[in-house]
Amino acid sequence: MIAAPVFAAEEIIEAYAAFHEQVAGFTATGEWEGYAELFTPDAEYVEHAMGTFRGRDEIRDWAVRTMTSYPGRMMTGFPISWQVVDATQGRLVCEVLNPMPDPGDGTMLTEPNITIMTYAGDGLFSREEDVYNPLRFHTMAQRWARIAAEHGNADEDVLSWLDRFGGGR
C-alpha cells in the first residue's frame, strides 16, 4: 500500500480557501470552464446524484453543464458552515450551504451538502466528493421555481425545468 503524502493542516486550509475564492469568481461571472484546473489532471469528482467524473475534461463538462443551467446557476454562493482537516489523509471535510436568491416573495432557500476534498499538493485537489440528499435539493429547486414563476421572476430555463421536473406550473 502506498502511503498518502502528509501535508500540514495549514497548507490544506490555505489551498481550500484559494479554491473557494476561485469558485466565488466562477459563481459571480457564470464562467465555469476554469473549475477543472483546480484539480490534478487525473482527479476524480464523485457527485452521488449525477455520477463520478474522472479527469479534468469530465469535471469541466459536468461543472459547465450543471452550474450554467437551472438550478445550479441560481445558487448565489457556497458559504462554508464548518470545516475540519485530517492532515494525515490530506483531507478537508466541510459543510457547504447552497443558497438561492429571493424568488420574489422574500423566501430564502438553501440546502447543505458535505464536501470531502483530498489535497494533492501544489494547491491542487485530486478528489472531491459531495454528499447530500438529492430529494431535498429537488424540493428546494421546485419550490424556488414555483415562487419565481408566480412573481414573474422565472426565465425560460427555470420554466422549462419546472415543466420537466416540477410537475408543471
N, C-alpha and C positions, 0 to 999 in steps of 0.2 A: 504494500500500500504506500502510495506517495504521500508524504506529509504536506499539508497545506502550508503555504508561506505564512509567516506570522507578521502582522502589521501592528503598529502601535494604534491604540484606540483613537488617539488624536488624529492620525493620518486618515483613518476611515471616516471619522466625523467630518473632517475638513473636505474630503473628497465628495462625500454625500451632500454637504452644504453647497459645494460648487455645482454638483449635478442638479440639485434642486433649484439653484439660481438659473441654470440653463433652461430647465423645464418652465420656470416662470416666464422666461423670454419667449419660448415656443408658444406658451399659452397666450401671451399678450399679442403676438404677431399672427398666430394661427399657422405659422410655418413650422412643420414638424419634421422636415427632411433631415435635420441635423441630430435628431434624437438618437439615432443608432450609433452616432460617433461617440457617445458617452460610454459605449460598451467595447469590449475586446472584439476582434473580428470573428471569433468563434463563440460568442456569448449565446446564452440560452435565456429566453424570456418565457416564463410559464404564466399563462393567463387562463385560469381554470375554466372560465366560461367560453373562451374563444380559441383555446388551443395553446400549443407550445411552438415558439418561433425560434429558429436557430440561425445564428449569423446575422450580421448587420443588415443584409438585404431584406430578410424576412421580418426583422424587427422594424426596419424603416417602413416597409409596406404596411405592416399592421398599425404602426403609430399614425402614419399619414391617413390611412383609411378610417381609423377609429376616432382620431382626435379632430378631424376636419368635417365630420358629419354628426348629426344629432344622435345621441345626446352628448357625446364626448366634447364636441366643440362648445357646448354651453356651460361647461364647468369652468368657473371663474378663477380657479387656483387649486392648489393642493396643499393646504396647510397641514403641518405635522402636529399631532396632539402629544405624542411622546415617542421617544426612541431609546433603544438600548443597543450596546455594541458587545459582540463576542469577538474580541480581537484574536483569540487563538484559532477561530474558524474563519476569520476575515469577514464577518457578517455584521450587518446593521439591520435591525428589525424595528419597524416603526408603524404607527397608525397614521394613515393619511386620510384627511377629510376630502370630500369631493363636492363642494358647494355649487349650487346653481343660482343664477341671479333671480331677483324678484320677477315672477312671470306676469305681474300686473296688478296683484291684489295685496302685496306686502308679504306673501308667503316666502319663507326662507327654507329651502330644502337642501339637505346634504346626507350623504351616506359614507361611512368609513370603510376602509379596507386595511388589511395588514399587509405591509410590503416587506419582503425579505431580500436584502441586497447582499451579494457576495462580491467583495472587493478583490481586484486582481493586481493592484499596484498602478503606479503612474497615473493616478486619477481616473482609472477606468474600472468598470464593473464587468464581471464575467457571467453574472446571473442575476435576474430579478424574478421574483415570484410574488404575484398579487393574490391574496386570499380574501374573499368577500362572499356575501350572499347575493347571487345574481338576481334573485326574485325581489329583493329589497331595492336593488338598483333599478330594475324594471318598473317597479311600482312608483319609485320616485320620478323616473323619466315620464311615465304615463301621467302622473298627477301634474307635473310641471307643464307638459304639453297641453293637457286639457284646460288648465287655468290660463295659459298663454293664449290658447285659441279663443276662449271666452272673452278675453280682454283685447283681442286683435293684435297680439304680440307674437304670433306664431308665423314664421315664414314657411315657404313651401316644403323645405326639408323637414321641419317639425310636423307639419300637417301630413306629409306622406308617411312619416314614421308612425304617427298616431293612427292613420288609416290601416297601416300594415300590422302594427303591434299593440295598438291601444284600444282596440275594439270599436273604432270609429269615433267620429266627432260627436 
